[in-house]
Amino acid sequence: MEEKLKYPIGKFQWIENPSQSQLENAIAILTSFSEDLEKIVSDLSEEILNKHYRPGGWTIAQVVHHLADSHMHCYLRMKHATLEDKPAIKDYNEGNWANTEDGTSTNIASSLDLIKALHKRWVVFLNSLEKQQWKRSYFHPEREKFYPLDTTVLLYAWHCEHHLAHIQQALN
């Protein structure tokens, strides 16, 4: 049961060589994500925004702020990967970020605005990539792993759906 609460849609399945239709589907998820998120959270009370999606998990508000932080990091990592040769990225401790003042605030408006603007830019960027650019990658030193852009876009489409499911879980 704990696993289902932590991964309500299941864990991400790494796909080494995604198909064109898988990439298009992932971009479609990133395109609609800010609107999907806003529909779910925009009218929630402060009390509901402080509700945890699982015991020991973040509040709904923290999830929203995390999405802004995480997706900013990914967008920048992907841009670095297209402009540099296999750059090593700087990791961040998402738990620490989630516990900062701006990460615990129930005022989620700025994070929703950020996600909306960021995803618009991100989708334009992704749609501009040439076929060979999808194979460019960045190196994650803490995980000692290369992240190709084509697999990474699938990961972040999953990330969107993963956290939408967490929020729905908290609301049920």
N, C-alpha and C positions, 0 to 999 in steps of 0.2 A: 504493500500500500504506500509506503514511504517513497518508493521509486516512482509511482504514478503521480504522487503529489509534486515531486521534484521535476519530473519529465512527463507532463501530461500528454504530450504528443509523441513521446519516445525520444531517445537520444538521436543526435544528428548522425546520419550515415554518410561517411566520407565517400565521395564519388570522384575518382581520379580523372576521368575524362567525360565531363557532362556533355550531353547532346545539346544541339541548338535549341530544341524545344524545352529542355530543362533550364537553360539559361534564360530563355524568354519568359518562362513561368516564374522564375526567381525575380526577374526584373519587374514583372507584373505585380508580384507581391510587394516589392519595395515601392512601387508606384502608388499602390492603394493604401499602404500601411498607415500613413499619418491620418488619413480620413477614417480608416477602420478603428484606429486607436481613439481618435477624438470622439467618435460615436459612442464608444463604450465609457469613456472616463469624463467627458466634459461637464456633465451635470451631477457628478458624484459629490456628496457632502464631505466635509472635512472628516467626519466620523468614519465614513466608508473609505476614504482615501488612506486612513490610518489602519485599515484592516489588513492583516497579513494573509498572503495567499496560501500559506501552509505554516505549521508550527516551526518556528525558528527561521522562517523566510522573511523576505522584505515586505514592507507595506505596498499597497497599490501605488502610492505616490513615489516611493523609492524605485519601484519597477519603471515608472515613467521616466524619472530622472536618469536611471541606469541606461535606458534605451537611448536617450540623447547622448550620454557620455560614450557608450559603446559604439554607437553608429558613427559618431564623429571620429573616433579612433580608427574605425575600419575604413571610412572614406579617405582619410589622410594616408593610411597605410597603402591603400590601393593606388592612390595618386603617386605616392613615392615609388611604388613598384613599377609604374609605367614610365617614370622619369629617371630612375636610377637602376643600376644593375644589382638585383637581389639585395635590396637594403635590409639591414637588421633593424627591427622596430623596437621601440621602447614599450615595454609592457606596463601595465598599471594594475594595482590591486583593486578590483571592482568593489570588494567589500568595504575597503577604506573609503573609496569615493562615495559609496552609498550612504556612509555615515557622516559625511560633511554636512554643514548647515544647509547648503543648497540641495544636497541629496536627500535630506529628511523633511524638507518643507512640504506642506500640503498644498502650497501654491504651485500648481503644475503648469500654469499658463505659459510661462517662458520656455519650459521644456517642450511643450506641445508645439509652440511656434518654431522652436529650433528644429525639431524633428521634421516639421512640415517643410521648412526652407531647405534643410539638409537633404532630405529625400528628393526634392525637386532637382537640386544640383547633382546629387549622386546618380540619379536616373539619366540625366543628360550626359554625364561623364560615361556611365556604363554603355549607353547607346552609341557613344562615339568611338568605342574601342574597335580596333581592327581584329580580325580573327587571330593573328599571331600574338596580339597583346594580351589576350585572355590567358595565355600560358606564362606570362610574366609572373613573378612571385616575390614575396617578401619573406624574410627569415625571422622566425620567432625564437629569440635566444633562450628564453626560459623553457620553452617546450622542445627546443632543438629540432625544429621542423620548418620546412618551407610551405608556404601557403600560396598556391597558384590562384590567380584572380578568378578563374572559372569555378573552382571549387569553393572559394571564399564567398562568392555571391550566393551560392546555394546555402552555405552556412548561415549567412545573414538573413536570407529569406526564412530559413528555419527559425532563426533567432526571433524574428518578428512574430511568427505564429506561436512559438514556444511561450513568449511572454504575454501575448494576447490570451492564450489558454490559462496562464497563471492568473491573470486579472479576472477572467470569467470564473475560474475556480473560486476566487475570493468572493465573488458576487453571488455565488450559488449557496 
